[in-house]
Amino acid sequence: MTATALSSVAASPRDIMLARYDGNAPRYTSYPTAVEFSSAVDEDVAAGWLGDIDLAERLSVYVHIPFCERLCWYCGCNTRAVRNPDLVSAYVAGLADELALIEKALPGRPTAGAIHLGGGTPNKLSRDDLGTLFRALRHVFKVSPGAEIAAELDPSILTRDWVTAAAFHGLSRVSVGVQDLSPHVQEAVNRHEPFAVVERAVGWLREAGLSSINFDLMYGLPRQRTEDVLATLDKVLTLRPERLALFGYAHVPWVKPHQKLIDASDLPGAAERLDQNEAAAEKLTSEGYVRIGLDHFAVSDDPLAVALKQGRLRRNFQGYTADPHMTLIGVGASSISRLPQGFYQNDATELGWRRRVQEGRLPVSRGVALTDEDRFRGDVIETLMCQRAVDLAVVCARHGRSLDDLESEQTALKAMAEDGVVTVSGGAVEMTALGEPLIRSVARVFDGRSGAASRFSRVL
């Protein structure tokens, strides 16, 4: 139903919001978003930024592993299905070579306060691969005592031996891919994973001493109903994870062609997706979990919940984080680095990344240098996405700006306030309970860069 049609009937506030604000918008894991990256930032620019790193400050490291056992049709990650372990080992050797190139660009040996293995499926790496990777990481970076070392895991191929090896290298937090446990939903997305597999994986992780386990769940999947989401929650909550992430499926077949294998007619509509989101959030909060930003939940003493309470919550390419480090160095194909000067991304193709590394070049293909305007708007957007509220006057003061610089944005916010999406008092903006799922649409009001909305997934 269009906004025009809604004006002629008695529409509920919920219907109005769906019609007016369920458009396409970035997820704002960065600002500017990756669609603004260009070849203007190349390997020479990246090398200069790396050379200016302040060795007195700790940083974070992200390592991308672009391999999976199978390709799940919903996946939006840069990965491919690989069964040959030699290909994985060759890639890890390339990671070591890239780290050697990064070492040459650095002014010395920085301290890493956090290391995150993402993908893809990091537990595709063998025990020997893990050893090769961590030796290379610890050669280039001093890993601080108590550093958070995290990995994303596919429970269906996890083994007790892998957990033991990863724990030896310092693994302290994991995200376990679950998505949905309903057989008909798993069939629709080519991911078959009984609950017993998840339960077994968690048993091994607890046995190894891990006290921070996150489950990645999804709503809006094909053939998925609200009762499927709640049934999945009933099962996984018996394992008492410290965190849960509840992501809305992003159907972007123009970006990820394998998503064309999903029958679009099986996808729930906006109202159904909102029902699934709200029912899951209500269930989790009733179980004692604290809602974190757009799509995360955590127990009250988890570092994420503490960071939210203390106003230290941040957002990066892995989602919400308590990671305080301002510099993030990405390693591997498609990985993105964040430095004070801007963002840069490695070649997204594995072959292109490998070729550059073999040529002795940093495998950087694109990026964006930050302007003062970017830093200002990025601060507004990140604060809103993390706290579900932002005092524009405070952020303006922090950047030496005036509220008058956001005149058009404040006009747009007033219209949203009339529709019940936000409340506005002076420069203070806060999401309403009804409007919370639309926070990406509100954040986009402050976006001075992102172009065609069609590049992004739908808000709901």
ZAMARGU-4260 file (C-alpha; in steps of 0.2 Angstrom, whole numbers, plus 5000, padded with zeros to 4 digits):
<rodrens>
0) 5000/5000/5000 | 5007/5017/4995 | 5008/5032/5006 | 4995/5041/4995 | 4983/5026/4998
5) 4986/5026/5016 | 4981/5044/5017 | 4963/5040/5012 | 4960/5026/5024 | 4962/5023/5042
10) 4979/5017/5043 | 4988/5012/5059 | 5005/5020/5064 | 5013/5004/5060 | 5006/5003/5042
15) 5011/5021/5040 | 5029/5018/5045 | 5030/5003/5034 | 5024/5012/5019 | 5035/5028/5021
20) 5051/5021/5028 | 5054/5003/5023 | 5065/5008/5009 | 5083/5003/5005 | 5097/5010/5016
25) 5115/5005/5021 | 5118/4995/5037 | 5130/5008/5042 | 5144/4997/5048 | 5155/5012/5042
30) 5153/5029/5036 | 5156/5033/5022 | 5149/5016/5016 | 5159/5004/5005 | 5149/5010/4989
35) 5159/5026/4991 | 5176/5018/4989 | 5186/5021/4974 | 5203/5018/4966 | 5209/5035/4972
40) 5215/5026/4987 | 5227/5013/4982 | 5242/5003/4989 | 5253/5019/4990 | 5240/5029/4999
45) 5237/5014/5011 | 5256/5011/5014 | 5257/5030/5019 | 5243/5028/5031 | 5251/5012/5039
50) 5267/5021/5040 | 5259/5035/5051 | 5251/5022/5064 | 5254/5028/5082 | 5264/5013/5090
55) 5258/5020/5107 | 5240/5015/5103 | 5233/4997/5102 | 5224/4992/5086 | 5213/4978/5080
60) 5217/4965/5066 | 5204/4957/5055 | 5208/4941/5044 | 5196/4936/5031 | 5194/4918/5026
65) 5184/4916/5010 | 5180/4898/5011 | 5165/4887/5016 | 5161/4869/5016 | 5145/4873/5006
70) 5137/4889/4999 | 5122/4894/5009 | 5110/4903/4997 | 5106/4917/5008 | 5124/4922/5011
75) 5130/4940/5008 | 5148/4937/5012 | 5163/4936/5001 | 5166/4917/5001 | 5165/4901/4990
80) 5163/4883/4993 | 5180/4873/4994 | 5184/4855/4998 | 5202/4854/4994 | 5212/4858/5009
85) 5228/4862/4999 | 5219/4877/4992 | 5215/4883/5010 | 5233/4881/5015 | 5240/4890/5000
90) 5228/4905/5004 | 5235/4905/5022 | 5253/4905/5015 | 5247/4921/5005 | 5240/4928/5022
95) 5258/4926/5029 | 5265/4935/5014 | 5253/4949/5015 | 5257/4952/5033 | 5275/4953/5029
100) 5271/4967/5016 | 5261/4976/5030 | 5276/4974/5042 | 5287/4983/5029 | 5275/4998/5028
105) 5273/4999/5047 | 5284/5011/5057 | 5287/4997/5070 | 5279/4983/5079 | 5261/4989/5085
110) 5251/4980/5099 | 5235/4971/5094 | 5222/4972/5107 | 5210/4961/5097 | 5210/4949/5082
115) 5195/4943/5073 | 5194/4929/5060 | 5179/4931/5049 | 5173/4924/5033 | 5168/4912/5026
120) 5172/4899/5038 | 5188/4901/5048 | 5186/4884/5055 | 5190/4878/5037 | 5208/4881/5042
125) 5218/4865/5048 | 5227/4865/5064 | 5243/4868/5054 | 5235/4882/5045 | 5231/4890/5062
130) 5249/4888/5067 | 5255/4896/5051 | 5243/4911/5053 | 5246/4915/5071 | 5264/4914/5070
135) 5264/4927/5056 | 5252/4938/5066 | 5262/4937/5082 | 5278/4941/5072 | 5270/4957/5065
140) 5260/4962/5080 | 5263/4961/5099 | 5247/4953/5105 | 5243/4961/5122 | 5239/4950/5137
145) 5220/4947/5137 | 5218/4952/5119 | 5201/4946/5112 | 5204/4933/5099 | 5187/4929/5090
150) 5182/4918/5076 | 5166/4914/5066 | 5162/4896/5066 | 5151/4884/5056 | 5146/4871/5069
155) 5143/4857/5056 | 5161/4855/5052 | 5168/4860/5069 | 5179/4847/5078 | 5185/4845/5096
160) 5203/4845/5089 | 5200/4862/5080 | 5193/4870/5096 | 5208/4864/5106 | 5220/4871/5093
165) 5211/4887/5092 | 5211/4889/5111 | 5229/4886/5112 | 5232/4901/5101 | 5221/4911/5112
170) 5203/4910/5105 | 5192/4918/5118 | 5175/4922/5109 | 5166/4914/5095 | 5151/4918/5084
175) 5142/4902/5079 | 5131/4902/5063 | 5114/4895/5067 | 5101/4906/5057 | 5086/4895/5058
180) 5083/4877/5064 | 5067/4874/5055 | 5070/4860/5042 | 5059/4868/5029 | 5068/4885/5031
185) 5085/4876/5030 | 5079/4867/5014 | 5075/4883/5006 | 5092/4891/5009 | 5103/4875/5007
190) 5109/4874/5025 | 5105/4858/5034 | 5110/4859/5052 | 5101/4850/5066 | 5101/4857/5084
195) 5111/4842/5090 | 5126/4849/5079 | 5125/4866/5087 | 5123/4858/5105 | 5139/4847/5102
200) 5149/4862/5096 | 5144/4873/5111 | 5149/4858/5122 | 5166/4858/5115 | 5168/4877/5116
205) 5163/4877/5134 | 5174/4862/5138 | 5189/4872/5131 | 5185/4887/5143 | 5176/4899/5131
210) 5165/4910/5141 | 5159/4921/5126 | 5148/4913/5113 | 5137/4922/5101 | 5124/4914/5090
215) 5120/4922/5073 | 5101/4920/5069 | 5091/4927/5054 | 5073/4932/5051 | 5065/4936/5034
220) 5072/4920/5026 | 5062/4910/5013 | 5047/4900/5020 | 5051/4907/5037 | 5037/4911/5049
225) 5036/4920/5066 | 5034/4903/5075 | 5050/4896/5066 | 5060/4911/5073 | 5053/4908/5091
230) 5055/4889/5090 | 5073/4892/5085 | 5075/4904/5100 | 5067/4891/5112 | 5081/4878/5107
235) 5096/4889/5107 | 5092/4898/5123 | 5094/4881/5132 | 5112/4883/5128 | 5113/4901/5136
240) 5124/4910/5124 | 5131/4927/5131 | 5126/4935/5115 | 5114/4933/5100 | 5114/4943/5084
245) 5097/4943/5075 | 5100/4949/5057 | 5087/4953/5044 | 5090/4943/5028 | 5096/4955/5014
250) 5089/4949/4997 | 5102/4957/4985 | 5103/4945/4970 | 5110/4959/4959 | 5125/4959/4971
255) 5125/4941/4976 | 5119/4931/4960 | 5118/4914/4970 | 5103/4922/4979 | 5094/4919/4963
260) 5092/4901/4969 | 5080/4907/4982 | 5062/4909/4976 | 5058/4927/4979 | 5039/4922/4981
265) 5044/4912/4997 | 5051/4928/5006 | 5040/4935/5019 | 5034/4953/5016 | 5039/4968/5026
270) 5024/4966/5039 | 5029/4948/5042 | 5047/4952/5044 | 5043/4966/5057 | 5032/4953/5066
275) 5047/4941/5066 | 5059/4954/5072 | 5047/4961/5086 | 5042/4943/5092 | 5061/4938/5094
280) 5066/4954/5102 | 5051/4953/5115 | 5056/4934/5118 | 5075/4939/5121 | 5072/4954/5132
285) 5059/4943/5142 | 5074/4931/5145 | 5085/4944/5152 | 5095/4949/5137 | 5099/4968/5134
290) 5095/4974/5117 | 5110/4981/5108 | 5107/4993/5094 | 5099/4987/5079 | 5101/4968/5080
295) 5112/4962/5094 | 5107/4955/5111 | 5118/4951/5126 | 5117/4946/5144 | 5118/4961/5156
300) 5136/4959/5162 | 5143/4955/5144 | 5155/4968/5138 | 5143/4974/5124 | 5129/4978/5137
305) 5142/4986/5148 | 5148/4997/5134 | 5131/5002/5129 | 5127/5007/5147 | 5143/5017/5148
310) 5141/5025/5131 | 5156/5016/5124 | 5147/5005/5111 | 5154/5006/5094 | 5150/4999/5076
315) 5162/4992/5063 | 5162/4979/5049 | 5158/4965/5061 | 5143/4974/5068 | 5142/4981/5086
320) 5157/4980/5097 | 5165/4985/5113 | 5182/4986/5104 | 5189/5003/5108 | 5203/5003/5096
325) 5202/5016/5082 | 5213/5007/5070 | 5208/4991/5061 | 5220/4982/5049 | 5212/4970/5037
330) 5221/4955/5030 | 5215/4944/5016 | 5204/4945/5000 | 5191/4959/5002 | 5195/4964/5019
335) 5193/4982/5024 | 5205/4992/5035 | 5200/5008/5045 | 5213/5020/5050 | 5212/5039/5056
340) 5214/5045/5038 | 5201/5034/5030 | 5196/5016/5024 | 5204/5005/5011 | 5199/4988/5005
345) 5209/4973/4998 | 5205/4966/4981 | 5189/4957/4983 | 5194/4943/4971 | 5205/4929/4978
350) 5215/4928/4962 | 5217/4947/4961 | 5222/4948/4979 | 5234/4933/4977 | 5242/4941/4961
355) 5246/4957/4970 | 5253/4949/4985 | 5264/4938/4974 | 5270/4954/4965 | 5276/4960/4982
360) 5262/4974/4983 | 5250/4978/4996 | 5234/4971/4988 | 5224/4987/4990 | 5211/4990/4976
365) 5200/5005/4983 | 5195/5015/4998 | 5190/5033/5003 | 5199/5047/5012 | 5189/5055/5026
370) 5185/5073/5026 | 5180/5083/5041 | 5162/5082/5035 | 5163/5063/5035 | 5170/5062/5052
375) 5156/5074/5058 | 5142/5064/5050 | 5149/5047/5054 | 5149/5052/5072 | 5131/5057/5072
380) 5126/5040/5062 | 5137/5029/5074 | 5130/5037/5089 | 5112/5035/5083 | 5115/5017/5077
385) 5123/5012/5094 | 5113/5022/5107 | 5097/5023/5097 | 5097/5041/5101 | 5109/5056/5098
390) 5110/5073/5105 | 5115/5083/5089 | 5120/5098/5099 | 5133/5088/5108 | 5140/5080/5092
395) 5140/5097/5084 | 5150/5105/5098 | 5162/5090/5097 | 5166/5095/5079 | 5165/5113/5081
400) 5149/5114/5071 | 5132/5122/5073 | 5115/5114/5074 | 5111/5126/5059 | 5122/5115/5048
405) 5109/5101/5050 | 5094/5112/5046 | 5087/5101/5032 | 5090/5085/5043 | 5080/5092/5057
410) 5066/5096/5046 | 5066/5078/5040 | 5066/5072/5058 | 5051/5082/5063 | 5041/5073/5049
415) 5047/5057/5056 | 5042/5062/5073 | 5025/5066/5067 | 5024/5048/5061 | 5030/5041/5077
420) 5047/5035/5072 | 5057/5046/5083 | 5055/5059/5096 | 5063/5076/5094 | 5067/5088/5108
425) 5078/5102/5103 | 5094/5094/5096 | 5090/5077/5105 | 5083/5063/5094 | 5078/5046/5101
430) 5070/5031/5092 | 5053/5026/5098 | 5049/5008/5102 | 5038/5007/5087 | 5052/5015/5076
435) 5067/5006/5082 | 5067/4993/5067 | 5068/5008/5055 | 5084/5015/5063 | 5094/5013/5047
440) 5081/5025/5038 | 5084/5038/5052 | 5102/5036/5050 | 5101/5039/5032 | 5094/5056/5035
445) 5112/5061/5040 | 5121/5053/5025 | 5129/5066/5014 | 5136/5053/5002 | 5127/5037/4998
450) 5119/5037/4981 | 5106/5026/4973 | 5096/5018/4987 | 5094/5002/4976 | 5112/4997/4980
455) 5107/4993/4997 | 5095/4980/5005 | 5078/4985/5012 | 5077/4991/5030 | 5065/4978/5035
</rodrens>
